């Protein structure tokens, strides 16, 4: 099994969780419930990103260079995700911030699936 296969499966799980989080927002779930759901996703995503950062991205940087556009964008995505999580953890798990986080995470995962993982498998 390739590492990208494992990461794609994990992305599938995250995408289902993000849909559920959107449903919670639509149902006007209490802020505390949103915060708890977000933290659950964030903890799993942190483990997932650590695996990418430890294995996949360094191997790709050796092949395509650390300044390759897909890797630069992924680093920026990770920074944006962390900033959004920090804001939510500071007490801002409202519907707007939750929706923005969902959008950022979904866009990031789609970018990884369709750009980064394709490139990784090619090189």
C-alpha positions as CSV (number, residue, x, y, z in Angstrom):
1,X,0.0,0.0,0.0
2,X,1.3,3.5,-0.9
3,X,1.2,6.2,1.7
4,X,-1.0,8.2,-0.6
5,X,-3.6,5.4,-0.5
6,X,-3.8,5.6,3.3
7,X,-4.0,9.4,3.3
8,X,-6.8,9.4,0.7
9,X,-8.8,7.0,2.8
10,X,-8.3,9.3,5.8
11,X,-9.4,12.3,3.7
12,X,-12.6,10.4,2.9
13,X,-13.3,10.1,6.6
14,X,-12.6,13.8,7.2
15,X,-14.9,14.8,4.3
16,X,-17.7,12.8,5.9
17,X,-17.0,14.5,9.3
18,X,-17.0,17.9,7.7
19,X,-20.4,17.2,6.1
20,X,-21.7,16.3,9.6
21,X,-20.2,19.5,11.0
22,X,-22.1,21.5,8.3
23,X,-25.3,19.7,9.3
24,X,-24.7,20.7,12.9
25,X,-24.3,24.4,11.8
26,X,-27.5,24.1,9.8
27,X,-29.3,22.7,12.8
28,X,-28.0,25.6,14.9
29,X,-26.1,23.3,17.3
30,X,-24.9,25.0,20.4
31,X,-21.4,26.6,20.3
32,X,-20.2,24.0,22.8
33,X,-21.3,21.2,20.6
34,X,-19.6,22.8,17.5
35,X,-16.4,23.3,19.5
36,X,-16.4,19.7,20.7
37,X,-16.9,18.4,17.1
38,X,-14.3,20.7,15.7
39,X,-11.8,19.6,18.4
40,X,-12.4,15.9,17.6
41,X,-11.7,16.6,13.9
42,X,-8.7,18.8,14.7
43,X,-7.0,16.2,16.8
44,X,-7.4,13.6,14.1
45,X,-6.3,16.0,11.4
46,X,-3.2,17.0,13.5
47,X,-2.2,13.3,13.6
48,X,-2.8,13.0,9.8
49,X,-0.8,16.2,9.0
50,X,2.1,15.0,11.2
51,X,2.3,11.9,9.1
52,X,2.3,13.9,5.9
53,X,4.9,16.4,7.4
54,X,7.2,13.6,8.6
55,X,7.1,11.3,5.6
56,X,5.4,12.5,2.4
57,X,6.4,16.1,2.1
58,X,10.1,15.7,2.9
59,X,10.3,12.9,0.3
60,X,8.5,15.1,-2.3
61,X,10.7,18.0,-1.5
62,X,13.7,15.9,-2.3
63,X,12.2,15.1,-5.7
64,X,10.6,18.4,-6.8
65,X,12.2,20.9,-4.5
66,X,10.8,22.5,-1.3
67,X,9.6,25.5,-3.3
68,X,7.5,23.6,-5.7
69,X,4.1,25.3,-6.0
70,X,2.0,22.4,-4.5
71,X,4.2,22.2,-1.4
72,X,4.3,25.9,-0.9
73,X,0.5,26.0,-1.1
74,X,0.1,23.1,1.4
75,X,2.3,24.9,3.9
76,X,0.2,28.0,3.6
77,X,-3.0,25.8,4.0
78,X,-1.6,24.3,7.2
79,X,-0.8,27.7,8.6
80,X,-4.3,29.0,7.7
81,X,-5.9,25.9,9.3
82,X,-3.9,26.4,12.5
83,X,-4.9,30.1,12.7
84,X,-8.5,29.2,12.3
85,X,-8.3,26.5,14.9
86,X,-6.5,28.9,17.3
87,X,-9.3,31.4,16.9
88,X,-12.0,28.8,17.5
89,X,-10.2,27.4,20.5
90,X,-10.0,30.9,21.9
91,X,-13.8,30.9,22.1
92,X,-15.1,31.5,18.6
93,X,-16.8,28.3,17.6
94,X,-19.7,30.2,16.0
95,X,-21.4,29.3,12.8
96,X,-19.4,31.6,10.6
97,X,-16.0,30.5,11.9
98,X,-17.1,26.9,11.8
99,X,-18.2,27.2,8.2
100,X,-15.0,29.0,7.2
101,X,-12.9,26.2,8.8
102,X,-15.0,23.5,7.0
103,X,-14.4,25.3,3.7
104,X,-10.7,25.7,4.3
105,X,-10.3,22.0,5.4
106,X,-12.3,20.8,2.4
107,X,-10.4,22.9,-0.1
108,X,-7.1,21.7,1.5
109,X,-8.0,18.1,1.3
110,X,-9.2,18.4,-2.3
111,X,-5.9,20.1,-3.2
112,X,-3.9,17.3,-1.6
113,X,-6.0,14.6,-3.3
114,X,-6.0,16.1,-6.8
115,X,-2.6,17.9,-6.8
116,X,-0.2,16.8,-4.2
117,X,-1.0,13.0,-4.1
118,X,-1.1,12.9,-7.9
119,X,2.3,14.5,-8.1
120,X,3.7,12.3,-5.3
121,X,2.6,9.2,-7.2
122,X,4.1,10.5,-10.4
123,X,7.5,11.2,-8.8
